[in-house]
Amino acid sequence: MIEAKYVDASYGKVQVLWDLSMHVSEDDGVVALVGPNGAGKSTLLDVLSGLHPVDAGTVTAWGDDVATLDSAQIVERGFVHVSEERNLFGQMTVRENLEMGAYTKRDTLAETLEEVFDLFPVLEERADQRAGSMSGGQQQMLALGRGLMARPKILALDEPSEGLAPQLTERVFEKIEEISEEVTVLLVEQHVHRALELADRAYLIENGEFVAEDTGQALLESDRVQQAYL
């Protein structure tokens, strides 16, 4: 569904990604991108989303060159990116935020809203509450729910556990596992152990380069990951 080939990307004169090739297919449940802070994980998601240009190489979404599409067209094709910042509309209610997530899928809004409420009952309980007044964990659930309102084929999540207490972090991972039964999840996450436990496939990125690719379990058991991250 999404494929990157030999991608370089930079910020000004500082190159961040080096010759990266990867793919996400329909058969994947969870594909994890793991590595240290500053390795280029978030930049890679921005590249796949059409939010950041490539200097070399290509990115295709369902056969179309991402460089020829704007971000809205990429969303319409099925790639939805939930950023680390969440970017909720704080003065709008939970329900209004979810409805905004369905902007490109208005014909299925009612059906999808019911599905999201089934997955996240707390959102239904707080449907009329302003998003900005919710706790961090609740806001993360809302960000996930809003992403699902666009009925994605790939849901890209950037650090969904960021800033959450351990108990809430585990709840988020449980929800991601549940989501992955229906939607392919591309997961960027600092909790390397938990991310690799969930992942069908995983890429290890260091200094803007992939240094390993394997099943999540194989990477979890590898000496490199054990010594450097666990």
N, C-alpha and C positions, 0 to 999 in steps of 0.2 A: 504493500500500500504506500509506504514511504521508503525512499532509497536515497542515500547519499553516496557519492562516488568521488574519492580523492579531493575532499573539501578542505580548502584553506580559508580562514577568516581572520580578520584583524580589527583592532580599534586604532585608527590612525596608522602610525608606524609600528605599532606593537602587534605582532602576530599572535593569535590566541589558539587557533586550530590548525593542525598540520596534517594534511593528507589523510583525512578521515573517510572511511567507507563503512557503511552500516545499512541495515534494512529492518523494517518492521512489517511482518506479513499477517495475513488473516488468521493463520494458525497459531499465532502467539497469544498467550494469555497475559503475562507480564514480561516486559523487556526492561531490564534495569541498566542504568548508567551510574556507575559508582566510581569514586576517586576522591582525592583530597580537595579542599577548598581552593578555588582558583585554577582548577585543572581544565576548565572550559565546558563543563556540563551544561550550565545554563545558556551559555552562548550557542551551544549546539542546538538546544531546543528552540532558541530564537531563530536560528538559521532554518530549521525544519518548518517553523511557523511562518516564514517569510518576513520576519521582523528585523532580520539582520542579513545584509548581503554577503555573498561569498566572493572571495578574491580569485579563487580557482576551483575547478571541479563543478559538479552538478548536484542538484537535489530535485528529485521528481516526486510528485504526489499523484498517485493513481495514473501514472504515465505522463503527466503534464509537468513541464519544467517550472519549478516554483518561482523562478525569476520572472516568468511571464504572468504571474498571478499576484493579486493583492491578498492581504491576510484574510479578508472576508471571504474571498473565493476559496481559500484553503480550508476555512471553517466549513463552508458549504459542501466541500468534497468529503469532509468527515474527520479532519484533524483539529482537535480542540485542545488548547494549551491553557492550563491553569497555572498561573505564575506564582512564584514564591510570595509576592506581595498581596496575593488574593484579589486586589483591585475591586472590592465590593463597593456598591453605591451606599455609603454609610447612612445617608438621610432617607433612603428608601426602605420599605419594609422587606422582610424575607420573601414574601410572595412576589413583590414587585421585582426584586433581584432575580428570582427564578424565571419570571415572565420575560425579563430582558435576555436571559440566557437562551430562550426559545425564539429569539428575534427572527432567525432564519427558518424556523420550523413551526410557524403559527398554526398550521393545520392539525398538528398533533399535540398542541400545548396542553390541553386538558388531560389527555392520556398520559403524557410524559410527567406532568405534575403529580399525578396520582402515583406513578412508579417511584418518583423521587421521594415523595412523602412516605411511601412504604419502606424505602431503604433508609431514610433518615426521619424517623417519627418526630424528633425534636424540632425539625423545621416546620412540620404541620402544627405542632403545639405553639410555636412562636411565629406563625405566619404573618401576624400583624405587628410584630415587633420591628423596630428599626435595626437594620443590620449593624450599624455602628455601636449599638449598645449591647451587643452579644459578647459572650466570652470568646477567647481565642479559639478554643476547641469547637465551639458552635459556629464561629465564622469559617473555620476550615471546612466543616461539614457543608455549610452554605456554598462555599466556593466549589466544592466537589459537585454538589447538587446542581449549581448553575451550569457547570460544564456539561453535565449529563443532559440538561434541558435541550441542548443542541443536537441530541441524538448522535453522538460521535461514533465513528468506527475505531478511532484511536483517541484515547484520552491521555494527554501528556501532562504529568504532574511534576512540578518543580518544588522539591523539598516540602512535601505536604505535612511533615511532622515538625517543621521549624517552629521553635518557641513554645512547644507544647510540653506539658508535664508527662512523665512516663506512662501514666495510666491512660491519658488521652491519646498519646502516641500509639499505643497498642490498639485502641479503638479505631483510629484512622487506618492502621494497617489491616485490621479485620474488614473494614469497609472496602478498602482497595481490593482485597482478595475476593470479596463478594462481587464487586463491580467487574472484575476480570473474568467472571464466568460468562458475561454477556458482551463486554467491550474490551478490546485490546488496550492495555495500559502501558505507556512508556513512562518509567519511573526514574526520576533523579532523586537520590536520597543519601543523606549522610550516615544514617543508621545502616551501615554496610551489611551487617549480619542479617538483619530482618529483611532488607531489600533482596538479598541473594536467596534467602529462604523462600521468598515469594516468586522469584523470577524463573521463568522457563529458560530464557536466555539472558546473558548479561555481558556488558562491555566494561572493562576497566580502563579508565582514562587517566593519564598522568601527563602534566605539562603539555596539554593540548593534543596528545597522541594516544591512540589505543595501544595498550601494551598487552592486553589479553582479551579474548572472547571465548565464551564457552557456555555451557548450561550454568544456571545459578548455583546448583549444588556443587558442580566441579570447581567453580571459582571459589566458592565458600571453603572448600577443603584444600585449596591450593596453598603451597607454602608462601607464595608471594602475598596473597591476601591475608593469610593468618599472621604473618610476621609484621606486615605494614599497617594493617587496619584493625586487627582483632587482638 
